[in-house]
């Protein structure tokens, strides 16, 4: 009988950790090509159409950036929790709660209290981050003080958040003039997130890239600085590596767990606000096609590096746009892009295991 076991490697070359994502993407594309061929289409033509739709034109690249904005914000959110070995699987629910809070401010507070539009946008940002942060702090507090598994609690809270928001969309805040469609009234145009026209001069005039892109870049820079240059970031890394040693060193473990989960949820909540104020301009069903779950793949593929998360988010935003493109031009299901996302995650996890362990046959 042949026995297979994993044996830890004594050392792993640094280049392996960076080559692994590249190889994972290549392998995922190869398997995806087999699936496309099974649909009776040419993989080369399909991938060429996906490239043209996502990156081959100014309009396509603009739509890729629009899709990438919530992915990078939610990806940064889960990455900061993963750095501390906290497995926040609730970014999807935190995104919905942030969208709900932002819509509430835009629809009711802005209409009730006279204020300049910039102040309303700022309040929408703060409300979304507070709502998403508090939703993330719930599993954080349960983990910190009762040692409840944060994977289970954050995952279950996704459904609670989504159905909570849909209750407001379908009933309490439903637009009576919406012709039967389940959504709220649109936000006042004055408090829509402005487009980045002056900065993105290479995009067509009709592009939809909004200020949320700047939110993502600023959040990545802040996360990099906080984790690599601040004492708090050092505590986060130490607690993630060895919680017991951090406790002996006098680091506030419980407080940091709650704080990190709050910040994680706050960034996901800001992603929800960017969708409400920057893209949909209202609260509606289908606001997020699973951005919070895709963010987990992005964080792993980027090795939790904040600036790499920006690049990987653009890649996955392109996959979403490309899926729509091949559906329109070739009649292939748009879900192929989602399958590619899953394949990439599978090969990334396999690459991580093989980079740390070698397979032994006996």
N, C-alpha and C positions, 0 to 999 in steps of 0.2 A: 504494500500500500504506500502511495506517495503522500507525504505530509507537506503542506505549504505553511510557512510561517514568515512573519515580518521581523526582521532583525534591525535594530536601530543603527544608523550610520554614525560613525565616530565624528565625522565632519562632512559638511556639505559645501561645495564651492559656491561663492556668492553669485556667480553667473547663472547657476542653476535656478535660483529663485526668480530671476528676471526672464530667463529663457522659457521657463515652464508656462507662463500665460500665453506666450507667442505660439508655442507648440500646441497648447490646448485649443487655441482659436483655429489653428490650421486643421487639427484633427476633427474639431466640431464642423468645420466647413466641408471636410471630406465626407463625414457621415451625412451631413445635410444634403450633399450632392446625390448620395444614394437615394435619399427620400424624395428629392425632386425628380430624379430619374424614374422612380416608381410611380410618379404622377403622370408620366408620359411626356415630360418636358426636358429640355436640354439644361443641365446644370450650369453650363457656361453662359448660355443666354439668360438664365434666371439671375445668376450672380451679376452679370453685366447690367441687367435691368435694375437690380437692387442698388448697384453703385450709381447708376445714372439718376435714379430717383432720390437717393439720399445725399450724394456728394457731387454729382455731375453737373449741377446747375446752381446758380445763386439762390433760386427759390427753394430747391431741394435742400441745400445746406442750411438755409434759414429755418425751414421746418424741422430739420435735424436738431438745430440749437434749441428750438422751442420745446421739443420733446426732451432734450437733455437737461433743461433747467430743473424740473422737479426731481429728476433722477439724481443729479449731482447734490442737491440739497438733502434729499433723503439718504443718499449714499454717504454723505459726510456725517449725517446723524447716526446711522448705524455703525459707522466706522469708529466714532469716538467711544461708543459703548463696547465694541469688540476689542478695542485697545486694552480695556480693563477686564477682558474675559467675561463681559456681560452680554448675553445673547439676546439682543433686542429684536424680536421678530414682529414687533407691533408698529413698525413705521407706517404701514398702510392705514391703520386706525388713527394714528397720531396726525397723519396728513389730512384725513377727513375731518378730524376735530379742529385742526387749524383752519381749514376751509370754512367750516361752519361758523367759527368765531369771527373770522374776517368778514364773511357775508353779513353776519349780524350787525357788525359795526357799520359796514357800508350801506346796508339797507335801512337801518332804523336810527342809529346814533347820528349819522351824518345828516339824515333828514330832519331829526328833531332838534339838533343843536347847531346853530350857525358856526361854521369853522372853515378855514381855507382848505382846499383839496389836499395840499401836502400834509397837513396835520391829520386829515382823515386817513390818508395812506399810511402814515406813521402809526396811527392807532390800530389800523387793520393789521399791520405787521406785528405790533406788540401783542394784540389780542390773539393772533394765530400762534405766536410762539408760546404765549402763556397757556393756551388751551392744549396745544400739542405737548408742551413740557409737563403739565400736570397729568396728562394721560400717560405719559411715559414714566412719571414719578410714582405712579401707583404700583406697577410691578417692581420698580426700584425699591420702594419702601418695604414691600412684602419680602423682597429678597434680603434687604439689609437687616430687618428686625425680626423676621419670622423664618428666614431661610427657605422661602417658597421659591420653587424653580421659576425663574423669570421667562424661560422659553414658553412654558404653558400659559402663564398669566398674560404675557404680552400678546401671544397668539390669539387667545380667546377674546381679549379686549378689542381686537380688530373687528370682529363681528358686532360687538356691542356698539362700537363707534359708528360703523357704517349704517346699522339699522336706526340708531339714534338720529343721525343726520337725515336719512331718508324719510323718517317720520316728519321732520320739519319741511323737507322738500315736497312731500306728497300731500301734507295736510296743513300744518300750522302756517308755513310761509309760502304756500303755493300761490302762484300768480293767477288771479281770477281772469286775467286777459290773455292767458297763455294758450288758448285754443285747445285745451285738454291735455297739453303736454305737462308732465310732472317736473316743474322747475320753478324757481323763484322769479320775481321781477328782476330785470337787469339792473346792474349798478349804474349810478349816474356816470356819464362819460368822463366827467371831470376827475373822478377818482380811479380811473383805469390806470394801470401801471404804464408809464410812458415807454415808447419804443426807443431803442438805442440807435436811432437813425444817424446821428452825427458821428458816432464811434464806429458803426459798421457800414461804412460808405460802400463797401464792395458788394452789399446785398441789394436786391431790387427794392424799389420804393414801396412796394406793397408787402414787404416782409412783416412778420409778427413777432420778431425777437424783442423782448421787453426788458425792463430793469431787473427782472429776476436773475438774469445772467450775471449782473454785477453782484447781486446777493450771493450767488454761488461762489464767485471768485473771491470775494471778501471773506466769506465763511471759511474757505479753504486756507487762505492766508492766516486767518485768526487761529484756526485749528492747528496749523503747522507751528505757529509761534507758541501757542499755549502748551502744546505737548512736548516741544523740543527745547524751549527756552525758559519756561516758568517752573517754579517749584511745584505748583499744583500738577502740571503735566508730568513731572518726575514722580509724584505720588501715584498718579493714575497708572503709569507704566509699572511701577514697583508692585502695586496692589494686583495688577493683572498677572505679573510673573509669579509672585509668591505672597499670597494674602497673609500667611502666618508671619512671615518675616516683616511685612509692613506693619502688622500689629505690634510686634516686638519693638519696632522703631518708633512707635508712638503715632503712627499716621491714622487719621480719623477715617476708618474704613467705611462705616455705615453712612456717614455724611457724604463721603465721596461717591458711594454707590448711588444714593438718591440724586446727588447733583449731576452725575454723569448721565443718568437715565433722563433727568429733566432736560439737560442740554440736547441729548439725542432726540427726544420728542419735540423740542422746540424747533430744531432745524427741519424735522419732518413737517411740523405744523406750518413753518414758513413756506415749505414747498406747496402746501395746500393753498395758502394765501396767494402765491404766485400764479396758480392755476385759476383761481376765482377772479383776481383783479387783472391778470395779464392775458388770459386766453378765453375762458368761458364767459367772463364778465357777469356771472350769476352762479348760484348754487344749483346743481342739477345732478341727475342720475348719470352714471358713466363719467364722472369727473376724473376719476383715476382708473386706468385699465390695469392696475396692479403695480403702480410705480414703487410703492413701499416694499414689495417683495422683490422686484427687479433690483432695487437698491442693495439688497443683500449680496446678490451676485456681483454687482459692480464693486462693492467694498472688498470682497475677497479677491476678485481679479486684479484690483489695483494694489493689493498687498497692504491695504489700510493707509496708503500714502495719499494725503489730501489732494495734491496736485495731479497725481495719477488718476484719482477719482474723476476729476474734470474731464480728462481725455477719454477714459473708459465710458463715462456718461454720454459723451458725444458719439462714441461708437455704438452704444446701445440705443441712443436716440435715432441714429441712422438705421439700425435694424428695424425699429418700429415703423419709420417712414418707408423703408424698403419693402416691408411686408405689405403695406397698403399699395405700393407701386406695382408689385408683381400680381396682386389681386386684380388691379384695374387693367393692366396691359397684357397679362398672360393667362388670366383666369385661374391662377393658383391660389390656394387658401392663404390668407394673411397670417394665419397661425404658424406658418413655417418660420417666421421670425421668432415667435415664442419658443418653438422647438429648438431653434439655434441657441437661444439664450439658455435653455435647460442643458443642452449638450455642452456648451461652454462651461457652465458650472460643474457638470459631471467631470469633464476632463481636467478642470482646474483643481478640483478636490483630489482626483487621482494623481495629478502631478505633484501636489503637496505631499501626499502620502509617500510616493516613490522618491521624492527628494530627501525625505527624512528617514526612510526605511528601505532596506533592500530585501527582495524576495528570496527565500531559501527553500529549496526542494529537498526533501529527505524521503 
